[in-house]
Amino acid sequence: MQRVERVVVLALDGVYPFELGIPSRIFGAADGRYEVLTCSVDGGPVRTNADFSVTVEHGPEALATADTVVIAPIAPASVSADIPDEVRAALARIRPGTRIVSICTGAFVLAAAGLLDGRRATTHWQVADHFRRMFPHIDLDPDVLFVDDDPVLTSAGAASGVDVCLHLVRKDHGSRLANTVARRCVVPPFRDGGQAQYIEQPVPETGAASTAATRTWALERLGEPLTLSDLAAHARMSLRTFARRFHDEVGVSPGRWLIQQRVARARHLLESSDLPVDHIAGQVGFATGASLRQHLHAAIGVSPQAYRRTFHSTR
């Protein structure tokens, strides 16, 4: 019988309602693989940052039963370098080794509790400078949608909570279930790039070309040895202009984006086919099986063989 993972979401005063509901919506669409509970520090109603409060069914004791704890974000005005005693006491109930996830400003809570010491983290780009001033000892990366520093994960603002929850479904149960969950929730299963594409930028020149068509073109040719020159030529831009515009739109370099897409395609083939690793490498554009092994391990920390044993559709 499939083990059900218990996810406990901690709602603090000033919580954002949208992000508070993300874990229940995403994990709740995963074919019964997760049970989601919501708790507060005292079991009582929680004031949101909107014009209403929410009633939760559980108190802080639920945190001691969690396999995964999610810290929902609170209004920026509520964050500080310290946390109230009742919040610290609630967090102390979390068992050692429990997976802990923050969404948006929830990273401030983890940082104030010392749970991000020595770790890489992210938060909403708008409060990144504030975070750095408050916690200069933490390695903050404000350009990404989420950071998986297992067993602690932090995500950027708002909808990036969807990204990190889908990442966990993918990590726990493979891309097939994560894609199914994404379809049910009408969201993309994987968003290209990072927060950089959402940061306010100067308005581009009128008529400025996009790299979207070239990205579509490249996805149809992942098995070919595509170069930056090939991409720029298709977009009819100079190398420098294409690289700058691509990064502005996607948040990563063209080369990094290609690797991400090739790894994603390789994961799908490892799950859904019995093709040899070297053959998959060729289909997705890696020169050798060794190159695929290197990039897959860098992305998710396992070998192709181990990934296939865990997530092949016939397991």
C-alpha atoms as one frame of an Amber mdcrd trajectory, in Angstrom:
protein
   0.000   0.000   0.000   1.315   3.453  -0.939   2.483   5.457   2.052   0.648
   8.771   2.448   2.907  11.756   3.132   1.604  14.185   5.742   2.070  17.870
   4.885   1.359  20.383   7.655   0.981  24.055   6.697   1.661  26.643   9.408
  -0.511  29.754   9.132   0.780  32.795  11.013  -0.942  36.116  11.673  -0.867
  38.253   8.530  -0.778  35.202   6.233  -1.428  35.620   2.517  -4.577  33.601
   1.685  -3.541  32.692  -1.867  -0.246  31.125  -0.842  -1.834  29.488   2.211
  -4.047  27.437  -0.112  -1.339  26.352  -2.561  -0.133  23.209  -0.706  -3.668
  21.877  -0.297  -4.483  22.530  -3.952  -1.314  21.002  -5.408  -0.748  18.067
  -3.036  -4.474  17.430  -2.889  -4.478  16.740  -6.638  -1.799  14.023  -6.359
  -4.039  10.930  -6.319  -4.116  10.548  -2.540  -0.324  10.505  -2.120  -0.454
  13.358   0.421  -2.565  14.401   3.381  -2.568  18.159   3.994  -3.356  19.702
   7.393  -3.352  23.397   8.292  -2.447  24.598  11.768  -1.825  27.772  13.724
   0.431  28.436  16.710  -2.488  28.123  19.127  -5.185  26.290  17.188  -7.256
  29.468  16.933  -8.364  31.586  13.965  -5.667  33.368  11.978  -5.859  36.935
  10.719  -4.903  37.190   7.042  -3.500  40.191   5.197  -6.902  40.513   3.484
 -10.203  41.596   5.041 -10.972  38.229   6.635  -9.619  35.651   9.034  -9.391
  31.886   8.560 -10.341  29.132  10.968  -7.961  26.164  11.133  -8.626  22.722
  12.539  -5.288  22.065  14.204  -2.875  23.532  16.718   0.935  23.397  16.802
   0.931  19.758  17.897   0.247  18.830  14.255   3.773  19.963  13.364   5.233
  17.050  15.319   3.402  14.604  13.031   4.523  16.131   9.727   6.702  14.594
   7.040   6.783  18.008   5.358   6.125  21.397   6.973   5.192  24.415   4.850
   5.558  27.943   6.222   3.067  30.168   4.426   4.096  33.810   3.834   3.104
  36.790   5.928   2.792  40.478   5.102   6.233  42.150   4.767   5.295  44.587
   7.545   5.109  41.596   9.908   8.608  40.234   9.268  11.458  40.896  11.655
  14.842  39.511  12.646  13.202  37.792  15.583  10.039  35.756  15.922   7.470
  35.633  18.724   7.991  33.038  21.443   4.860  31.129  20.437   6.099  30.811
  16.850   9.524  29.635  18.020   7.845  27.095  20.327   5.686  25.832  17.462
   8.698  25.380  15.193  10.513  23.524  17.984   7.877  20.780  17.683   9.115
  19.836  14.200  10.967  16.528  14.297  14.629  16.436  13.212  14.952  15.499
   9.545  11.486  16.757   8.612  11.351  18.441   5.226  10.648  22.164   5.666
   9.397  24.474   2.911   8.858  28.225   2.943   6.849  30.208   0.435   7.791
  33.847  -0.243   8.369  35.751   3.041   8.116  32.499   4.969  11.898  32.440
   4.457  12.177  35.269   6.999  10.578  33.013   9.610  12.979  30.165   8.854
  15.948  32.534   8.904  14.933  34.091  12.226  14.581  30.593  13.683  18.107
  29.676  12.545  16.853  27.057  10.096  18.611  28.642   7.110  22.043  29.013
   8.717  24.687  27.649   6.361  22.140  27.140   3.598  21.321  28.700   0.248
  17.853  30.274   0.097  15.526  32.556  -1.830  12.525  34.794  -1.212  10.435
  37.315  -3.135  12.691  39.581  -5.204  11.000  42.712  -3.816  12.165  41.957
  -0.259  15.565  40.471  -1.162  17.530  43.547  -0.095  15.613  43.678   3.183
  16.384  39.993   3.753  20.099  40.515   3.094  20.273  43.418   5.545  18.481
  41.383   8.189  20.310  38.077   7.622  23.650  38.864   5.922  25.087  35.462
   6.853  22.602  33.560   4.669  23.434  32.829   1.015  20.425  34.421  -0.723
  19.751  33.872  -4.425  16.920  36.208  -5.474  17.026  35.176  -9.147  15.516
  31.684  -8.823  11.951  30.459  -8.335  12.959  28.092  -5.541  15.984  26.568
  -3.847  16.113  22.894  -2.820  18.763  22.646  -0.102  17.423  19.326   1.121
  15.711  18.986   3.547  14.983  22.747   3.568  13.378  24.380   0.535  12.612
  28.057   0.024  10.582  29.575  -2.782  10.153  33.027  -4.242   6.992  35.094
  -4.231   3.347  34.132  -4.710   2.940  31.612  -7.561   6.433  30.185  -7.039
   4.763  28.293  -4.200   3.091  26.293  -6.970   6.504  25.644  -8.535   8.093
  24.339  -5.344   5.092  22.125  -4.498   5.113  20.636  -8.014   8.861  20.131
  -7.621   8.221  18.079  -4.490   5.587  15.952  -6.235   8.064  15.422  -9.079
  10.855  14.606  -6.641   8.708  12.205  -4.601   6.733  10.497  -7.374   8.194
  11.436 -10.764   7.358  13.728 -13.648   4.292  11.807 -14.797   2.318  12.462
 -11.603   3.632  16.043 -11.371   2.468  16.696 -14.929  -0.936  15.210 -14.123
  -1.244  17.453 -11.066  -0.243  20.477 -13.152  -2.898  19.706 -15.751  -5.554
  19.301 -13.079  -4.618  22.648 -11.571  -4.266  24.304 -15.006  -0.691  25.457
 -14.381   2.560  24.776 -16.243   4.366  21.704 -14.858   7.685  23.541 -15.030
   8.403  27.223 -15.566  11.535  28.209 -17.448  14.044  30.499 -15.815  13.786
  32.306 -12.521  12.545  35.451 -10.823  14.683  37.678 -13.022  12.045  37.520
 -15.757   9.453  39.031 -13.375  11.513  41.875 -11.955  10.410  45.254 -13.263
  12.490  46.210 -16.273  12.573  49.313 -18.479   9.968  49.144 -21.240  11.635
  47.572 -24.318  11.949  49.503 -27.506   8.838  49.500 -29.656   8.918  46.531
 -31.984  11.635  44.742 -30.006  11.715  41.085 -31.000  11.054  38.245 -28.570
  13.005  34.998 -28.212   9.812  32.950 -27.684   9.654  31.649 -31.252  13.285
  30.583 -31.072  12.676  28.727 -27.825   9.836  26.807 -29.483  12.080  26.101
 -32.482  14.861  24.827 -30.195  12.507  22.526 -28.255  11.656  20.805 -31.515
  15.377  20.214 -32.163  16.810  19.274 -28.766  18.565  16.277 -30.296  20.651
  18.534 -32.515  23.935  20.169 -31.382  22.448  23.646 -31.063  24.819  26.539
 -30.429  24.273  30.115 -29.334  25.017  31.146 -32.906  22.258  28.837 -34.184
  19.739  30.338 -31.771  20.745  33.918 -32.501  20.609  33.288 -36.257  17.095
  31.879 -35.977  16.012  34.921 -33.962  17.777  37.210 -36.473  19.731  38.955
 -33.741  23.378  39.485 -32.967  24.886  37.112 -30.388  25.086  39.845 -27.759
  21.547  41.123 -28.321  20.079  37.615 -28.321  21.878  36.564 -25.140  20.808
  39.742 -23.326  17.185  39.566 -24.488  16.955  35.829 -23.747  18.153  36.371
 -20.183  15.765  39.285 -19.710  12.807  37.150 -20.827  13.673  33.779 -19.296
  15.957  34.583 -16.369  18.802  32.238 -17.349  21.336  32.062 -20.165  20.481
  30.254 -23.430  23.002  27.534 -22.613  21.583  26.947 -19.152  18.046  26.865
 -20.540  19.001  24.246 -23.140  20.486  22.027 -20.433  17.304  22.350 -18.345
  15.131  21.346 -21.299  17.372  18.413 -22.202  17.366  17.129 -18.634  13.569
  17.446 -18.471  13.184  15.510 -21.749  15.631  12.850 -20.531  13.670  12.401
 -17.305  10.490  11.843 -19.295  12.165   9.196 -21.464  13.682   7.452 -18.430
  10.215   7.228 -16.895   8.266   6.237 -19.981  10.633   4.095 -22.080  13.205
   1.298 -21.840  15.669   3.042 -24.152  19.352   2.688 -23.158  20.844   5.708
 -21.401  23.248   6.401 -24.288  20.338   6.386 -26.741  18.345   8.795 -24.573
  21.393  11.061 -24.323  21.550  11.266 -28.115  17.824  11.945 -28.453  17.919
  14.898 -26.071  21.142  16.457 -27.357  23.818  15.305 -24.916  26.895  14.074
 -26.723  27.372  10.992 -24.558  25.708   8.996 -21.817  28.384  10.309 -19.469
  27.295  13.863 -20.225  23.670  12.972 -19.455  24.729  11.321 -16.195  26.683
  14.431 -15.210  23.860  16.869 -15.933  21.130  14.704 -14.410  23.140  14.244
 -11.228  23.793  17.989 -11.051  20.062  18.681 -11.446  18.507  16.099  -9.116
  21.362  14.285  -7.408  20.870  10.768  -8.835  22.070   8.679 -11.768  19.847
   7.829 -14.757  19.655   4.209 -13.612  18.586   5.171 -10.097  16.011   7.604
 -11.446  14.564   4.973 -13.766  14.345   2.376 -10.976  12.366   4.833  -8.870
  10.079   6.413 -11.437   9.679   4.072 -14.410   5.995   3.791 -15.294   6.011
  -0.004 -14.815   7.388   0.087 -11.274
